């Protein structure tokens, strides 16, 4: 497939649709394999690339631009540009639909080790007692944080760094915009219910198994819960302003709550054992982009 469409090809709706499908297929396959080398160039083409943004967040934005469901919007733009002889817009569309071949896999290097020294290790059971527990009892445990894995601990580090300060309910109520608590080993969200002003929340790659504390965060428009331990997300059904939701890599089988989200336009269910496919079909009828 040629990287760029020609002007004559841009006049052919089936070719434009084929290009969108090819790009979307690439993005989805890359996302599922956790190979994100293609996400950034397509995000740049779409004008949505943000320096330092997580690849799966870029994917969430990019797939909404290149999904075949966007054909009507893209085709209307192309038709209007041809009628107006707007070559600048036509060139922008050509660049938007630029195709990037998947990069060739790097050859695997074989490393030989000579005279490698044998490593010796031990387990606490080898001694008949837990040496770490005894050490902690006698000498203290240094940097160990009893609140590790809690929302308060994570947001403290995010807001106050190493200062011995914890946010109170009033501090949390003042938060607006985006809150990123990804990769914090979170398992307890108690306290997050005070963050009623935030519109974007990233809780990906944690150990969360209960989303009930998110029930009242009705200003949320974007929510990322990818790679957690969720089996039930029904509590999200009241987030009436939610537009983008990533639930990939969880263990959710019932997604009926998604039909109660009136503004939803994108949801990623990759890696979940979803059983009520009728809900997905209904969402797609509404124009929601569903990745599953």
N, C-alpha and C positions, 0 to 999 in steps of 0.2 A: 504494500500500500504506500503510495507516494505521500511524503510528509505534508504537502500543501495541496489543497483543492485549487483548481483553476477557476477563472470567472465563468467559463461555460459549464463546468461541473457544479458550480454554486447555484446555477439556475435549475438544477435537477433535484427535486425534493427527495427521491429515493437515495441519491448519493449523499445528501446531507444527513439523512436519517441513518444511513449505513455508517457514516463517520462518527456520529454521536454514539451509536451502539458499540462500535469498535473501541472508542475511548473509554466508555463506561465499563465495558468488559475488562479492559486492561486495569482500570482503577480498582474494580471490585476484586479481581484475581490477585492483584498486588496487596490489597488490604487484607484479604483472607490468609495470605501466606506471610503476612507481616514483612513484606518486601516493599519498602516505601520509596524506592528510587524514582518512580514515575510520578509520585504525587506532587512533589514540589514543582517540576516544570509545568504541569497542567494547572496547578494553582497559580503560578505566575502568569500563565496565559489568560486565566480568568480574572486576574487582577485582585486575587484574594490572599496572596501569600503574605504572611506576617513573620518577620524575623523571629526565630526561636519558638514558633508555635509547634506543638506536638504534631507528628505526621498524621495520627488518626483524626485530629481536629481538622487538619487541612483536607483530609479525605472527605470528611463530613460536609465541608463547604464545597469542595470540587465536584462531588458526585451530583450535587443539586444543580450545578451548572451544565454538566455534560450528560445527565441522564436522558435517555430517549424521550421521556415524557416532556422534555423541554423543546421538542421539535416544533410545536406550534409557535412558541415564542420566537425561536431562532428563525423559522421560516417567515414569519410576519416581518421580522427585522430585515431579512434579505430582500423580500418582495418590495418593501417600502424604499429600501436603498436603491434598487434597480429603477423603480419608477421615478425617483428623484435624481437619478444619475449621481448618487452620493458614493463616489469611489472611495472616499476615506472610510466610511462605515463598512463598505464591502471588503476593503483590505483588512479592517479590524476583525471581521467575521472569519476571513480566511486564516488570519493568525490565531484566532480563538480555536479554530478547528484543526490546528496543526497537529499532526500525528507523530508520536515519538515511539520508534521501535523499542521493544524491551532490550535492555543492555545484555550483552553476552555474559554468561556466567564466567567468573574468574577461574582459571585453572587452579585446582587444589595443589598446594605445595606439600611435598612429602619431606618431613623433617626426620633425620636420623639422629638418635641419641647414642653416644658411646660412653661406656664406663659410667653409666648413671648410678649414682649412689642410692642405696636402698633407704627408703624413708621408714621411720619407726613412729608409731603413735600409740596412744593408750585411750582407754575409755574409763569413765568414772567407776564402772563396775569392777574394773581390774583391781581396785584397791579395797573394795568392800565398803566404801563410804563415798559420799558425794563431796569431793574436794572443793568444788565451786561453792556449794551451800555453806560448808564450814568456813571457807575464806570470807564469804559475804558476812557471815555472822560475827566473825572475829574482827574483820577490818573494814567492814562497810563495803558498799558496792559502787562507789565512785559516781560515774555518770548515769547510773540506772535511774530511769524516770518512772515512778509508779503510775503516771498518767499516760504512758506511751500507748499509742493506738487509739486515743480518744480524740474527739473533735476539739476539745479545749486545748489539748497539747499541740495538735497540728496547727490550729489557727494562731496560737501563741507564737509558735516558731515562724509562721508566715508573717505575722504583724509586728512582733516585738523581737524576733531573733533570739539572742542569748540572754536578753534581759529577764530578770525574775519578775515578770509582770504577766498577769492573765487577764484577758478581756472579760468584761462583765456584760450583762444583757444589754445595757445602754450602748456600749461600744459596738456590739454585734448589730444592733438595730440601725446604726449609722452607716453600715457597710452598703455600698452601692456598686453596680457594674458587675465585674467578674471576680469570682473567688476560685482559685486553683489550689486544690488539696490533693492532687494526684500523687501517687507513690509515697504515701505517708503511713502505710500499714494500718490504716484506719479500720476499726471494727465497731466503734461506738460513736454514734452521731448525736448523742445527747448534747443539747445546747445549740445545734444548728437551726432549731426552730425560731431562734431570735433574729436570724438573718433575713428578715422579710423584705429587705430592700434590694437584694441582689437579683440580677437578671440572667447571669450565666454562672453555672457551677460545674466544676470538673472534679469528680470523685473517682476517676478511673484508676485501675491498678491498685486497689486496696483489698480489704478483707470484709467488706460490708455485706451483711446478710439480712438487714432490716432497714427499709426506707420510710418507715412510718414518720420519723421526725421531719421528713421533707413535706409533709402534708400541707402545711400552711404557707409554703413559699410560693404563693400564687403569682408573683411577679416574674418567676423563672420563665425564660424563653428558650434557653439552651441548657441541657442537662446531660452530662457524660458520666455513665456508670459502668463503662466497659471494664471487663476483667475483674469482677468481684465475685461474691459467693451467693448471689441472689437466686432464690427459687420462687419468690412471690414479689411482684411489684405493683400490686393492685392499689396501694396507697398513692400512687402517682396519678390516679385517675381524676383527681380534683385540681390538677395544675392547669387551669383553663387557658393560660397564656403560653403554654409550652409549644414551641415550634419545632425544635430539634432535639431528638432523644437518641442516645447511644446506649444500648443494653447488650452489646456484643460480648461473647465469652462469659455468659452466666449460665444458669440452669433453669430458666423460666419456661414453663410449658403452657401457661394460660395468659394470653395477651388481650383478653376482652376489654381490659381497662383502657386500651389505646383508642377504642371507639368513643370514649368519653372525653377525648381531648379535641375540642373544636377547632383549634388553630394549628394542629400538628401538620407539618409538611414533610418531615423526614424522620425515619426511625431505622436504626440498625439493629437487627435481631440475629446477626450471624453467630452461629455456635450455640444457639438455644434450642431445646427440644420442643419447639412450638407445635401444639396439636390442633388448635382451632384455626385452621387455614381460612375458614370463611371470614374471619375478622380481617385477615390480611387482604383478601380479595375486596372486601368492603372499603378498606382504607385506600387501596389502589384506585377504586372507582371514584373516591373523593379527590383523587389527585395527589395523595400522599406517596412520597418515594419510600419504598420499603426495601431494605437490603436484608436478605435472609438466606 
